[in-house]
Amino acid sequence: MKIGAICLSLSCMDFTEVLNFVKEIGGETIELCTVEGAHNGTLDLRKMQRSSLLATVKSHGLSITSVAGYNDFTFASDVELNQQVKKLEWYCELAADLQVGLVRVMSGDFRPDLTKEEMVTNIIRGFKIAVKMAKEYNVVLALENHGLLVNDAPTLIRIVETVADERLRLTLDTGNFCWAGHSLQETDSYFQQVAPYVANVHLKDLVFTDPKKVQFVPLGQGDLDLKMVVAQLAAVGYDGALLCEYEGMGDPKELLQAGAFTREKFMQGLKDGTRQSLTHLKTLFRCN
């Protein structure tokens, strides 16, 4: 298993600065951030630039484990679902051009005009279409436990098992179950349940500020039993990357606009938390 970092959490840094930093702190791989304007506009994802991008990452001694894809399959309309599959195809093509076999994908979030059952049914329909497209690019779609709609083990497993295609697996974000309101006991159970389906891992740690609210902290400084998580993944044969995602500083735009931090102080806190997280991640990796 390689260890590394999620570029989204470092997206306020220039892209080459991120590569230098991840390498400096001992990372081996990254999940590529695809948000428009990320990395201060220094990451060019146009097709003509992709071979150069891959060469740049490799020149820093790093690899790209996964590409961050975005989609919303909660739509009831076939037309809208197919539009979302077409949107997702761009990320799959990007991954293929970068020689990456994994695209992190989403489900969508609540719609006021639909029940949860209707939305989950739509999500399954969407992924049944999407896996056929993913096969054309030889990529796996890894659905993240993200948001409030699809953020529990039974729903995630139902989606994967109903689609029943090797091209759909899961991205496990260790912080998101508790963020969505689940207890530590529920979360530990969810970790064990989803482990056999996991193809991508975002590692976060957290503390509860009250029974339903969390604060993200560097790995090893919170309430999650991450050693147990890594052991469970290893036990089911997981050999993908372990990627730290430090979000303890909060949203940079909101904090900087509010004057809570100077840019320099925010960046230093972000780097310190990420460095501490990767240091702890190395310990977890050695223990398993």
Secondary structure, DSSP 8 states (H G I E B T S, - for coil): --EEEEGGGGTTS-HHHHHHHHHHTT--EEEE---TTGGGGT---SGGGHHHHHHHHHHTT-EEEEEE---------HHHHHHHHHHHHHHHHHHHHTT--EEEE------TTS-HHHHHHHHHHHHHHHHHHHHHHT-EEEEE-BTTTB-SHHHHHHHHHHH--TTEEEEEETTHHHHTT--HHHHHHHHHHHGGGEEEEEE-EEEEEETTEEEEE-TTSSS--HHHHHHHHHHTT--S-EEE---TT--HHHHHHHTSS-HHHHHHHHHHHHHHHHHHHHHHHHH-
